[in-house]
Amino acid sequence: MLAIPVLGFLVMLLFGCASPYQRHKTTQTLAIDLEPQVLKTAGIAFITPSSATGQEEDRQALALSFTEVLKKARPDLRVVTLPETLGAINRAGLASEYRQMFEDYRLTGIFDRETLANISQLTGARYLAQLKLGGFRQDAKNRWGALGIRMLETKTTSLRLYLQIWNGESGSIVWEGSQELMTSHESLMEDAIAFKTVVEQSAVELLAHLP
Protein backbone atom coordinates (compact mmCIF):
# COMPACT_ATOMS: atom_id res chain seq x y z
CA MET A 1 0.00 0.00 0.00
CA LEU A 2 2.88 2.35 0.72
CA ALA A 3 4.26 1.78 -2.77
CA ILE A 4 1.42 3.71 -4.44
CA PRO A 5 1.87 7.07 -2.66
CA VAL A 6 5.65 6.69 -2.87
CA LEU A 7 5.41 6.08 -6.61
CA GLY A 8 3.07 9.04 -6.98
CA PHE A 9 5.53 11.25 -5.13
CA LEU A 10 8.36 10.09 -7.35
CA VAL A 11 6.37 10.82 -10.51
CA MET A 12 5.63 14.34 -9.27
CA LEU A 13 9.28 14.78 -8.44
CA LEU A 14 10.35 13.64 -11.87
CA PHE A 15 7.91 16.00 -13.57
CA GLY A 16 9.59 18.80 -11.68
CA CYS A 17 12.99 17.52 -12.76
CA ALA A 18 12.25 17.37 -16.50
CA SER A 19 14.74 19.74 -18.10
CA PRO A 20 14.22 22.32 -20.84
CA TYR A 21 15.85 21.90 -24.22
CA GLN A 22 19.60 22.46 -24.30
CA ARG A 23 21.32 23.28 -27.58
CA HIS A 24 24.95 23.13 -28.59
CA LYS A 25 25.77 24.52 -32.00
CA THR A 26 28.78 25.13 -34.21
CA THR A 27 28.51 27.27 -37.33
CA GLN A 28 31.17 27.87 -39.96
CA THR A 29 30.78 29.96 -43.11
CA LEU A 30 32.98 31.09 -45.96
CA ALA A 31 31.96 33.95 -48.25
CA ILE A 32 33.97 33.61 -51.46
CA ASP A 33 32.29 35.80 -54.06
CA LEU A 34 28.70 36.59 -53.13
CA GLU A 35 27.45 40.14 -52.96
CA PRO A 36 24.18 40.76 -51.04
CA GLN A 37 22.58 42.96 -53.67
CA VAL A 38 23.42 40.54 -56.48
CA LEU A 39 21.81 37.64 -54.61
CA LYS A 40 18.62 39.67 -54.21
CA THR A 41 18.32 40.47 -57.89
CA ALA A 42 19.65 37.24 -59.43
CA GLY A 43 17.56 34.68 -57.50
CA ILE A 44 18.47 31.33 -56.02
CA ALA A 45 17.26 27.85 -57.01
CA PHE A 46 17.61 24.62 -55.03
CA ILE A 47 18.97 21.48 -56.60
CA THR A 48 18.80 17.95 -55.16
CA PRO A 49 20.47 17.61 -51.75
CA SER A 50 23.04 14.92 -51.08
CA SER A 51 23.10 12.81 -47.93
CA ALA A 52 25.09 10.31 -45.95
CA THR A 53 24.46 6.68 -46.86
CA GLY A 54 21.23 5.42 -45.37
CA GLN A 55 19.57 8.83 -45.12
CA GLU A 56 18.58 9.33 -48.73
CA GLU A 57 14.87 9.38 -47.84
CA ASP A 58 15.40 12.52 -45.74
CA ARG A 59 16.60 14.65 -48.65
CA GLN A 60 13.20 15.86 -49.85
CA ALA A 61 12.09 16.75 -46.32
CA LEU A 62 15.40 18.55 -45.79
CA ALA A 63 14.93 20.72 -48.87
CA LEU A 64 11.30 21.49 -48.02
CA SER A 65 11.99 22.55 -44.43
CA PHE A 66 15.09 24.55 -45.32
CA THR A 67 13.32 26.38 -48.15
CA GLU A 68 10.43 27.34 -45.88
CA VAL A 69 12.85 28.88 -43.38
CA LEU A 70 14.73 30.73 -46.13
CA LYS A 71 11.52 32.27 -47.50
CA LYS A 72 10.56 33.52 -44.04
CA ALA A 73 14.03 34.73 -43.13
CA ARG A 74 14.74 36.39 -46.48
CA PRO A 75 11.51 37.51 -48.14
CA ASP A 76 13.65 39.81 -50.30
CA LEU A 77 15.03 36.84 -52.26
CA ARG A 78 13.40 35.09 -55.20
CA VAL A 79 13.58 31.43 -54.27
CA VAL A 80 13.00 28.57 -56.71
CA THR A 81 12.07 25.45 -54.73
CA LEU A 82 13.44 21.99 -55.39
CA PRO A 83 10.17 20.69 -56.96
CA GLU A 84 10.12 23.71 -59.28
CA THR A 85 13.74 23.08 -60.30
CA LEU A 86 13.17 19.37 -60.91
CA GLY A 87 10.04 20.08 -62.92
CA ALA A 88 11.87 22.55 -65.16
CA ILE A 89 14.70 20.08 -65.72
CA ASN A 90 12.35 17.23 -66.59
CA ARG A 91 10.24 19.34 -68.96
CA ALA A 92 13.42 20.31 -70.81
CA GLY A 93 14.44 16.66 -71.19
CA LEU A 94 17.61 17.08 -69.13
CA ALA A 95 16.99 14.36 -66.53
CA SER A 96 19.87 12.15 -67.78
CA GLU A 97 22.26 15.08 -67.89
CA TYR A 98 21.19 16.09 -64.38
CA ARG A 99 21.76 12.56 -63.06
CA GLN A 100 25.21 12.42 -64.65
CA MET A 101 26.13 15.73 -63.04
CA PHE A 102 25.50 14.23 -59.60
CA GLU A 103 27.38 11.05 -60.45
CA ASP A 104 30.41 13.17 -61.36
CA TYR A 105 29.93 15.30 -58.24
CA ARG A 106 29.97 12.21 -56.02
CA LEU A 107 33.46 11.39 -57.31
CA THR A 108 34.95 14.85 -57.77
CA GLY A 109 32.99 17.33 -55.63
CA ILE A 110 32.49 19.42 -58.78
CA PHE A 111 29.25 20.17 -60.61
CA ASP A 112 29.55 20.30 -64.39
CA ARG A 113 29.61 23.94 -65.51
CA GLU A 114 27.50 23.42 -68.61
CA THR A 115 24.77 21.58 -66.72
CA LEU A 116 24.73 24.25 -64.02
CA ALA A 117 24.33 26.91 -66.71
CA ASN A 118 21.40 24.99 -68.22
CA ILE A 119 19.68 24.73 -64.82
CA SER A 120 20.29 28.40 -64.14
CA GLN A 121 18.74 29.32 -67.48
CA LEU A 122 15.73 27.03 -66.96
CA THR A 123 14.96 28.36 -63.48
CA GLY A 124 15.86 31.97 -64.17
CA ALA A 125 18.12 31.99 -61.10
CA ARG A 126 21.83 32.71 -61.35
CA TYR A 127 22.64 31.03 -58.04
CA LEU A 128 22.06 27.35 -57.25
CA ALA A 129 21.90 26.04 -53.69
CA GLN A 130 22.78 22.50 -52.73
CA LEU A 131 22.24 21.09 -49.26
CA LYS A 132 24.17 18.17 -47.77
CA LEU A 133 22.87 16.09 -44.91
CA GLY A 134 26.04 14.95 -43.19
CA GLY A 135 24.24 13.08 -40.44
CA PHE A 136 21.07 12.87 -38.40
CA ARG A 137 20.74 10.85 -35.21
CA GLN A 138 18.23 10.45 -32.38
CA ASP A 139 19.17 8.75 -29.10
CA ALA A 140 17.40 8.06 -25.83
CA LYS A 141 19.15 7.08 -22.62
CA ASN A 142 17.33 5.81 -19.53
CA ARG A 143 18.21 8.09 -16.65
CA TRP A 144 16.12 6.80 -13.73
CA GLY A 145 13.54 4.14 -12.96
CA ALA A 146 11.20 3.28 -10.10
CA LEU A 147 9.97 -0.24 -9.34
CA GLY A 148 11.39 -1.41 -12.64
CA ILE A 149 9.46 1.22 -14.63
CA ARG A 150 11.28 3.59 -16.96
CA MET A 151 10.57 7.06 -15.63
CA LEU A 152 12.97 9.59 -17.14
CA GLU A 153 15.02 9.63 -20.33
CA THR A 154 17.55 11.95 -21.86
CA LYS A 155 16.56 12.54 -25.48
CA THR A 156 19.36 13.69 -27.78
CA THR A 157 19.11 14.75 -31.42
CA SER A 158 22.12 15.69 -33.55
CA LEU A 159 22.30 17.08 -37.09
CA ARG A 160 25.16 17.97 -39.44
CA LEU A 161 24.11 20.21 -42.28
CA TYR A 162 26.03 21.87 -45.12
CA LEU A 163 25.03 24.45 -47.72
CA GLN A 164 26.90 25.36 -50.90
CA ILE A 165 25.83 28.13 -53.25
CA TRP A 166 27.11 27.90 -56.83
CA ASN A 167 27.16 30.55 -59.53
CA GLY A 168 25.31 28.90 -62.39
CA GLU A 169 26.96 31.12 -64.96
CA SER A 170 30.60 30.68 -63.94
CA GLY A 171 30.36 27.22 -62.36
CA SER A 172 32.11 28.37 -59.17
CA ILE A 173 31.24 28.11 -55.47
CA VAL A 174 30.48 31.58 -54.13
CA TRP A 175 29.42 30.77 -50.56
CA GLU A 176 29.37 27.78 -48.23
CA GLY A 177 28.51 27.07 -44.64
CA SER A 178 28.16 24.22 -42.18
CA GLN A 179 26.02 23.81 -39.10
CA GLU A 180 26.31 21.17 -36.39
CA LEU A 181 23.50 21.15 -33.86
CA MET A 182 22.90 18.91 -30.88
CA THR A 183 19.73 19.27 -28.84
CA SER A 184 19.03 17.38 -25.62
CA HIS A 185 16.40 17.34 -22.89
CA GLU A 186 15.08 15.08 -20.16
CA SER A 187 11.52 13.91 -20.46
CA LEU A 188 8.97 11.43 -19.15
CA MET A 189 7.32 11.17 -22.54
CA GLU A 190 8.21 9.46 -25.81
CA ASP A 191 8.74 12.83 -27.47
CA ALA A 192 11.83 12.66 -29.65
CA ILE A 193 12.66 15.92 -31.44
CA ALA A 194 11.31 15.77 -35.01
CA PHE A 195 13.62 15.93 -38.03
CA LYS A 196 11.73 18.97 -39.35
CA THR A 197 12.22 20.84 -36.08
CA VAL A 198 15.96 20.34 -35.86
CA VAL A 199 16.41 21.18 -39.58
CA GLU A 200 14.52 24.44 -39.08
CA GLN A 201 16.66 25.32 -36.06
CA SER A 202 19.85 24.65 -38.02
CA ALA A 203 18.58 26.60 -41.03
CA VAL A 204 17.87 29.67 -38.89
CA GLU A 205 21.41 29.57 -37.48
CA LEU A 206 23.03 29.02 -40.87
CA LEU A 207 20.99 31.55 -42.84
CA ALA A 208 21.76 34.28 -40.30
CA HIS A 209 25.23 34.38 -41.87
CA LEU A 210 24.05 34.55 -45.48
CA PRO A 211 24.89 37.90 -47.14
N, C-alpha and C positions, 0 to 999 in steps of 0.2 A: 504493500500500500504506500510505503514511503517513496517507492521508486517513481510514482507518477508525479507528485509535486516537485521532486528533485529534478526529474527530466524536464518538467515545465519551466523550472527556474533556469536550467541550463540553456534551453531554447531561447528564453528571453535574453539571457546573457549574451548568447551568440548573435542574436539579432543586433544587439547593441555594439557587438564587436565587428560586424561586417564593415569592411573598409571601403572608402571611395576609390574611384579609378585613379591609378598612378600611371603616368606616362613618362617614358624615357625616349628621347628622339635625338637623331643625328642627321643633320642636313648638310650636303655639300653641293655647291653649284660652280659652274664655270661659264662665264659669258665670253664667247669668242668673237662673234661679229653679229650682234643682234641689237639694233637700235629700236627703242620703244616706239617711236612714231612710225617707223617702217612696219613693225609688226601690226600696228593698228590698221594701217591702210592696206596691207598686202594679204591679210587673212592667214588662217592656219587650219590645216586639214589633218585628221588623224588617220594613220594607217594601222594595219594589224599589229597588235602588241605581240611580243615574244614572251616566253615564260620558261621557268625551270621545268625539267622533265617531271611529268606527273601532274602538272597544274595547268595543262592546256585548256581545260574546260572553264577556267577562271578568266580567260583573256577577254571575252565579250563583256562580262560583268565589270571587269576592271576598266575597260574603255568607257562604258556607259556611266559609271559612277564618277570617274575622273572628269569626263566631259561636262557632266552636270555641275560639278564644283567650279570648273573653269568658267562656264557661262555666268554663274552667279558672282564669282570673284572678279571677272573681267568682262562686264557687259559691253565694253568699248571694242572688243575684238569680234571679228567675223569668224565663227567657228564652224567648220565642216565636220560633222560627226563621222564616226567609223562606218555606220550603215550607208550614209550618203556617199562616202568615198568608194566603198565596195560596189555600190550600185552603179556609179559612174564608170568604174573600171570594167565591170561586167558588160554594161551596155555598149562599151567601145570595143569589146572583144579582146581585151588585154589580160584576161584571167591567167593564161599560161605564162605570159611575160611577167606578171605580178608574182606568180608562184616561183618562177626562176629567180627573181630578184631576192626573195627571201632565202632560197636555197644557197645562193652565193653569199648572202649576208651571214648565214649561219657559219660558214667556213672562213670568211674574211673580215666580218664586221663592217663591210662597206656595202652601201646600196648603190646599184647601178645608176649612173648619172642620167642616162637617156630615159630609163623607166621613171625615175623621179620627175624628170621634166614633163613626161607624158601625164603623170598623175597630177602634177601641179596645174597643167593646162586644163585637164578635165574638171578639176574641182574649182578652178579659179582662185586658188590659194598658193601664194609663193612658198609659204613655209609648211613643212610636213612634220607632224609630231608622232614619235613612236615611243610607246611605253614598254617597259620590261619588268616583268614580275620575277624578281630574284628569289623570292621565297615567301611562303605564308604558312604559319603554323599556329595551332591552338592546343594548349595543354591545360590539364586540370590535375592538381595535386591535393590529396586529402590532408587537411591540416589538423582535424580533431574529430573525435567520435565519442558517442555516449551509448553505453549498453550495446555496443556492436553496431550502432547506426551511424552512417556517415552524416556529419552535421555541418561541417564547414570546409570549403575548398578554396584554393587559390587558383583563379582562372587567369591564364596568361595567353596573350595573342601577340604574335610578332609578324612584321611585314617588312620586306625589302623591295623598294620601288625605285625605278630609274626612268628618266625622261630625256630623250634626245630630240632636238629640233633641227631639221635639215633645211637648207635652202634648196628648193626644188629646181631653181634655175642654174645654180653653180654646182650642185651636188656635194656641198660641204656642210659640216656640222657647225651650227652657229651658236648653239647653247645646249648645255646638258646639266643635269642635276640628279642627285640621289637622295633618298630619304629612307632611313631605318627607324622604325617605330615599334616599341614594345609597350603594351598596355597590360596592367595586371590589377586585380582586385579580389577581395575575399567575399564569398557569397554562400548563402544557404541554398540557392536555387540553381537549376541547370540552365544558367543564362550565359552561355559563351558569347563573346563579342562577335557580331556578324562581320563577314568579309566586307560588305558594303560600308559599314561604319568605319572600320579601320582604314579602308582605302580613302574615304572622304577626309578623315583626319590627316592622313599623309599628304593628300592633294592640297589641302589648305596650307600646310607647312611649306610644301615645295613651291607652290604657285606664288607664295608671298615674296619669293626671290626673283620671279620672272620680270624682266624689264617692261 
